[in-house]
């Protein structure tokens, strides 16, 4: 073994040196080749640490998304802590204040679809639902005109098909027998009368006519009367005949029943024509008119349609359903339409917008708030979408008529529009629920620059003179008690608020001068607060008092040791906003008290020490 190792050792040493040399050369060459790429990578791609330093986190308020800040803090409106929403490069996809730019991946994610605003020849149909009823003009009720007993019944079941003039029943009536006897006696007297005296003959003729008239009023026909006179025999029973072709839809009697005058016997209905009673929503009523054609279908007659037309529109609206009843008349010669069946009607609209080739959009395109309608337009690049307010007309079929705001050929979003709008709302951009004008009106008050707008001038301006000196000389005294009322309201103390308001009334009455309209209003508003039965009413009255005093402070600029600060809460008075005065910068909301003590913001210092104003 040792001899073998001695023989192969020189060979191993020789080849090992060669292998090491090859490896060293390869490493050197590889390093030279890779060096340029490594240098280029360093120059073109900054380190992740530098990249993260360039990003700025955006902070916003959960309740007021229009607040945007680059660092954490408190919301200036409600004092809630700001929360981070995204990185500073989040705005890269925003094209304008109203729009958004979406990548292809984002469009697939929200399943975005578009269509083109276009003019079309509208031939829409309104589909209505209702039921088939009997034509009331083709119904007859047969009732008893004299008392008696049903001797024989021919139409003896409901649904009995009968022809006009067919016999339905025989009635026995003692009263009718007496009336026949009167007629026969008058007839005999007239035939046997031989006295030439004219007066007596006329009396007999009058008796005969009276008996005949009585029978006619009881429904006895002229033929039956003539038959009675010719045979000179009283009939025990009299038949009842059908007044029209149709079906017996109601039967109220049986054989042997005794009946009274006016008792209902039968109802006969002619079903060769029927009505279809439909319901139209009040929003579609303007599309319906009398004489309009309708196509009727029923589930029991598949594949068959029945033509009809509107014969009546109910002038009254159903307050519960908010619908109007519409009646369609339909021919029914084969009796396929039966009262009680459910029916569907298709009405072709031929009035109004349908003749003018208007611009239309699909009904999924507009986002409707009640007062406004917003659509999102796809810009020419195919990835940018901008909101636009338009005016729409009625909805016809699956289209809305566009009154103004869109041009023919513009591309609009028909699916995914609500998601675009939601994203814009989160970013505090102009959207369906927050138009720019609303945001501006909520966050801006005329007193930021000048306090001469109509919203704050509720008190009349006094003429310069004696009244001005009285007001300016006592304004600090008035404000001192006003600040007490404000503090009591922030503490939710109704009793203390009313007591302070009573003191203010007393102070104002002492300085009141004849002809001072402003002082009279101050007294009235202070008295209203002192009489309030709950704190909500007191806060409403406090608003009126505040508006008067804000005007006075701006007009007379009272001096004092403390600043007079103008505060604003955008959520007070059902989001209409409300102002008040404080003698310090520590915001304490009198309109909400402990519920939202810090809701609001300081607008400006109206008066006070110059160093406080700064």
WOMO-V627461 format. One line per field, one symbol per residue. ss: DSSP state (~ for helix, > for strand, _ for the rest). psi: psi as a letter, one per 30 degrees, with the letter a starting at -180 (. if undefined). burial: # if it has 9 or more other ideal C-beta (glycine too) atoms within 8 Angstrom, else .. A space follows every 10 residues. Layout:
ss=???
psi=???
burial=???
This chain:
ss=_~~~~~~~~~ ~~~~~~~~~~ ~~~~~~~~~~ ~~~~~~~~~~ ~~~~___~~~ ~~~~___>>> _______>>_ ___>______ >_>>>>_~~~ ~~~_____>> >__~~~~~~_ __>>>>_>>_ ____>>>>>> >>>>_~~~>> >>>____>>> >>>_______ >>____>>>> >>_~~~~~~~ ~~~~~~~~~~ ~~_____~~~ ~~~~~~~~~~ ~~~~~~~___ _~~~~~~~~~ ~_____>>>> >____>>>>> >______>>_ ___>>>>>>_ __>>>>>>>> >~~~~~~___ __>>>>>>__ _____>>>>> >>>____>__ __>>>>>>>> >_________ _>>>>>>>__ _~~~~___>> >>____>>__ __>>>>>>__ ___>>>>>>> >>>>>>__>> >>>>______ >>>>>_~~~~ ~~~~~~____ _____~~~~~ ~~~__~~~__ __________ _____~~~~~ ~~~~~~~~~~ ~~~~~~~~~~ ___~~~~~~~ ~~~~~~~~~~ ~_____~~~~ ~~~~~~~~~~ ____~~~~~~ ~~~~~~~~~~ ~~~~~~____ ___>>>>>>_ _~~~~__>>> >>________ __~~~_____ >>>>>>>__~ ~~~_
psi=eeeeeeefee eeeefeeeee eeeeeeeeee eeefeeeeee eeefjlleee efffkkkkkl kefiffkklg llakkfefgl kkkkellfgf gfgkfaffak kkleeeeeeg hkkllkklkl jkilkkklka lklkjffhkk kjlkfllakj ekjeiglkgk kllkfkkelk kkjeeeeeee eeeeeeeeee efkfkfkeee eeeeeeeeee eeeeeefggk leeeeeeeee fhkkkelklk lkflkakjfk jgllkfkkll kfkkelkkkj gfklljjlkk kffgeffklk fkkkkkklff ikfklkkalk fkkkfkkjfe fhlkkkkkkk kieggfjkkf kklkkjkkkg lbffggilkl llffekjkfe flkklkkklf fffkkkkkkl klblkjbgkk kjelfklkfk klkfkfeeee eeeeeeghlk aefileeeee ffgkkffeek hglfffifkl klkkbeeeee eefgeeeeee eeeeeeeeef ghjeeeeeee eeeeeeeeee gkkkfjeeee eeeeeeeeef gkflfeeeee eeeeeeeeee eeefefikll flljkklkjf flhhgfkkll klglfjkjjf ffbfeiegja lkeljelake fee.
burial=.......... .......... .......... .......... .......... #...#.#### #..##.#.#. ....#.#### .#.....#.# ..###..### ##...##..# .#.##.#... .#.###.### #####..##. .#.#.##### #.#.#....# .#...#.### ###.###.## ####.##### ..#......# #..##.##.# ##.###.#.# ...##..##. ......#### .#.#.####. #.#.#...#. ..######## ########## ##.##.##.. .#.#####.. #....##### ..##...#.. ..######## .#...###.. #########. ..##...### ###.###.#. .########. ..######.# .###.#..## ##..##...# .###.##..# #####.#### ##.##...#. .#...##... #....##.#. .#....##.# ##.##..##. ########## #..#.##### #####.##.. ###..##### ###.###### .#..#.#### ########## ####.#.#.# .######### ###...#### ###...#### ###...#### .##.#####. .#..
